[in-house]
């Protein structure tokens, strides 16, 4: 009985957290204003290009601390990085100390912090599956009711441990969403049929799966066609699988976990969270802060 009451309380806490952390209309408007300002600079520099928002701002699964992601189509990124960097500083979008061109990243990007609202932004060039991946996520949000709740809790969990940036070896929002999607797809209960699921149970089971039971050395995640596990031997004919191997549903030959070189630390964090939370539920004790 105590266990049931603890899980019910955890379920309510997850819903409360989601409602608290979800962006308010005024915050969304502020972000849109910042995006329009940056778009204006880009289109002044290159009137013929197309600029699109992607990532968590497009899907709505963003925290107050989340970056804004933009992709520019129609210009060669090699010489364009420095041109855009210069233009953004000239138009006082950001200061010199708050913008950086990162050419040696897996996906070369411009990282900046704009000065009006201090939003962090990532800008990339000609990555065609960026927008497609965001649209895929929105499809899964509509399909699985628990998804948005679990993802925002897990994003905050990783942010607090500095494991939420691929640039520093952590797990991207896209990768995290696909881990949750696959977890829901292969769960014994089908959460398209049971939207009334206890989110506390699901969160603990997610930590248990990816902290303890999932074999990162031999297994690759696939979410298309209803979700399945593949052996790394099966995918090796397409690409060299990483420790956290997840087939990109927007580009099947891409492993979206390949940049997460600190994925072993993510696994350890999930394992610890499972230990703490399962004990707290069984003992009806408060969770450590």
C-alpha positions in Angstrom: 0.0 0.0 0.0 2.9 2.3 0.9 4.5 1.5 -2.5 1.3 2.3 -4.3 1.0 5.7 -2.6 4.6 6.5 -3.3 4.2 5.7 -7.0 1.0 7.7 -7.2 2.8 10.7 -5.6 5.7 10.3 -8.0 3.3 10.2 -10.9 1.7 13.5 -9.7 5.2 15.1 -9.2 6.1 14.3 -12.8 2.9 15.9 -14.1 3.5 18.9 -11.8 7.1 19.2 -13.0 6.0 19.1 -16.6 3.4 21.8 -16.1 6.0 23.9 -14.2 8.9 23.6 -16.7 6.9 23.7 -19.9 7.4 26.9 -21.8 4.8 29.7 -21.2 3.4 31.6 -24.2 5.5 34.7 -23.3 8.7 32.6 -23.2 7.8 31.1 -26.6 7.2 34.6 -28.0 10.6 35.8 -26.7 12.3 32.9 -28.4 10.4 33.5 -31.6 11.5 37.2 -31.5 15.1 36.2 -31.1 14.9 33.7 -33.9 13.3 36.4 -36.2 16.1 38.8 -35.4 18.8 36.2 -36.3 16.9 35.2 -39.4 16.9 38.9 -40.5 20.7 39.1 -40.2 21.1 35.8 -42.2 18.7 36.9 -44.9 20.4 40.3 -45.2 23.7 38.5 -45.7 22.3 35.9 -48.1 18.8 36.8 -49.4 18.4 33.5 -51.3 18.8 31.1 -48.4 16.2 29.2 -46.4 16.4 29.3 -42.6 14.6 26.7 -40.5 14.2 26.1 -36.8 14.7 22.5 -35.7 15.4 20.6 -32.5 13.6 21.0 -29.2 12.2 24.5 -29.9 10.5 23.1 -33.0 9.1 20.1 -31.1 8.1 22.0 -28.0 10.2 19.7 -25.8 12.5 22.3 -24.4 13.6 23.5 -21.0 14.2 27.2 -20.1 17.9 26.4 -20.5 17.6 24.7 -23.9 19.5 25.9 -27.0 17.7 27.2 -30.0 18.7 25.3 -33.2 18.8 26.8 -36.6 19.8 25.3 -40.0 20.6 27.3 -43.1 20.0 25.8 -46.6 21.4 27.1 -49.8 24.9 28.4 -48.9 28.3 26.6 -48.7 29.1 26.4 -45.0 32.9 26.3 -45.4 33.5 30.0 -45.9 30.1 31.0 -44.6 30.9 30.4 -40.9 33.2 33.4 -40.6 30.9 35.6 -42.7 27.9 34.9 -40.5 30.0 35.2 -37.3 31.1 38.7 -38.4 27.5 39.7 -39.5 26.0 38.6 -36.2 28.5 40.7 -34.2 28.1 43.7 -36.5 24.3 43.6 -36.0 25.0 43.3 -32.2 23.2 40.0 -31.9 26.0 38.8 -29.7 29.5 39.9 -28.4 32.8 38.5 -29.7 33.3 36.6 -26.5 29.9 34.8 -26.9 30.2 33.3 -30.4 32.4 30.5 -31.6 32.7 28.6 -34.9 33.4 24.9 -34.2 34.7 23.4 -37.4 36.0 20.1 -35.9 32.7 19.0 -34.4 30.9 16.0 -35.9 28.5 18.5 -37.4 30.3 21.9 -37.7 28.3 24.6 -36.0 28.3 28.2 -34.8 27.5 28.4 -31.1 26.5 31.7 -29.7 24.7 33.4 -26.8 22.5 36.3 -28.0 22.6 39.4 -25.8 18.9 40.3 -25.5 17.6 37.3 -23.6 20.9 35.3 -23.2 19.5 32.4 -25.2 22.1 30.0 -26.5 21.8 29.2 -30.2 23.4 26.6 -32.5 23.5 27.3 -36.2 24.4 24.7 -38.8 24.4 24.5 -42.6 22.7 22.2 -45.0 22.0 19.3 -42.7 18.9 18.0 -44.4 17.6 15.6 -41.8 17.5 18.3 -39.1 14.0 19.4 -39.8 12.8 15.9 -40.7 14.0 14.6 -37.3 12.0 17.2 -35.5 8.9 16.3 -37.5 9.4 12.6 -36.6 9.5 13.5 -32.9 6.3 15.4 -33.2 4.6 12.3 -34.7 5.8 10.2 -31.7 4.6 12.9 -29.2 1.1 12.5 -30.7 1.3 8.7 -30.5 2.7 8.2 -27.0 1.1 10.3 -24.3 3.8 9.6 -21.6 6.6 10.7 -24.0 6.6 14.4 -23.4 6.5 14.0 -19.6 9.3 11.5 -19.4 11.5 13.5 -21.9 11.4 16.8 -20.0 12.1 15.1 -16.7 15.0 13.2 -18.2 16.3 16.3 -20.0 16.5 18.1 -16.7 18.1 15.1 -15.1 20.9 15.1 -17.7 21.2 18.9 -17.7 21.9 18.9 -13.9 24.7 16.3 -14.6 26.1 18.2 -17.6 25.4 15.2 -19.8 22.9 16.9 -22.2 25.3 18.2 -24.8 26.7 16.1 -27.6 29.5 18.7 -28.0 30.8 17.6 -24.6 30.0 13.9 -25.1 26.5 13.8 -23.6 23.2 12.8 -25.0 21.3 15.0 -27.5 17.7 15.7 -27.1 17.0 13.7 -30.3 18.9 10.7 -29.0 17.1 10.9 -25.7 13.7 11.0 -27.3 14.5 8.0 -29.4 15.6 6.1 -26.3 12.2 6.9 -24.7 10.3 6.1 -27.8 11.9 2.7 -28.1 11.4 2.0 -24.4 7.6 2.7 -24.9 7.4 0.7 -28.1 8.9 -2.4 -26.6 7.3 -2.1 -23.1 5.0 -5.0 -22.2 2.1 -2.6 -22.1 1.3 -0.7 -25.3 1.0 3.0 -24.3 -1.0 3.9 -27.3 -3.7 1.7 -25.8 -3.1 2.7 -22.2 -2.6 6.5 -22.0 -3.4 6.4 -18.3 0.0 4.9 -17.4 1.7 5.7 -14.1 4.6 8.0 -15.2 6.4 7.2 -12.0 6.5 3.5 -12.8 7.7 4.3 -16.4 10.4 6.6 -15.2 11.8 4.0 -12.8 11.6 1.3 -15.4 13.4 3.6 -17.9 16.2 4.0 -15.5 16.3 0.3 -14.8 16.4 -0.6 -18.5 19.1 1.8 -19.6 21.0 1.8 -16.3 21.1 -2.0 -15.7 19.7 -4.3 -18.4 20.4 -2.8 -21.8 23.5 -4.3 -23.4 25.4 -1.3 -24.9 28.2 -3.5 -26.2 26.1 -5.8 -28.4 22.7 -4.0 -29.1 21.5 -1.2 -31.4 18.2 0.6 -31.0 15.7 1.0 -33.9 12.4 2.9 -33.6 11.1 2.5 -37.2 8.5 -0.1 -38.0 7.3 -0.3 -34.4 10.7 -0.5 -32.8 13.1 -3.4 -32.3 16.6 -4.3 -31.1 19.3 -5.1 -33.6 22.7 -6.6 -33.0 25.7 -4.4 -33.8 26.8 -7.1 -36.2 23.7 -6.4 -38.2 24.3 -2.7 -38.6 28.0 -3.0 -39.1 27.5 -3.4 -42.9 26.1 0.2 -42.9 28.2 2.0 -40.3 30.5 1.4 -37.4 28.2 1.2 -34.4 29.0 3.4 -31.3 28.6 2.4 -27.6 25.1 4.0 -27.6 24.0 2.9 -31.1 20.7 4.2 -32.3 19.6 4.1 -35.9 18.4 7.5 -37.1 14.8 7.2 -38.3 15.4 10.2 -40.5 18.6 8.8 -42.1 18.9 5.0 -41.7 22.7 5.0 -42.3 23.3 7.4 -39.4 24.0 6.4 -35.8 22.7 9.3 -33.7 24.5 8.1 -30.6 28.0 8.2 -32.2 28.9 11.6 -30.8 28.0 10.7 -27.2 31.4 9.6 -26.1 30.4 10.0 -22.4 27.5 7.6 -22.8 29.0 5.2 -20.2 28.6 8.0 -17.6 24.9 8.4 -18.7 24.4 4.7 -18.1 26.0 5.1 -14.6 23.7 8.0 -13.8 20.6 6.1 -14.9 21.8 3.1 -12.8 22.2 5.3 -9.7 18.8 7.0 -10.3 17.2 3.6 -10.5 18.8 2.5 -7.2 17.8 5.6 -5.4 14.2 5.9 -6.7 13.3 2.2 -6.4 14.5 2.2 -2.8 12.6 5.4 -2.1 9.4 4.0 -3.5 9.8 0.7 -1.6 10.7 2.4 1.7 8.3 5.3 1.2 11.2 7.7 1.9 12.0 11.1 0.3 14.2 11.2 -2.8 17.6 12.7 -2.3 17.9 16.2 -3.8 
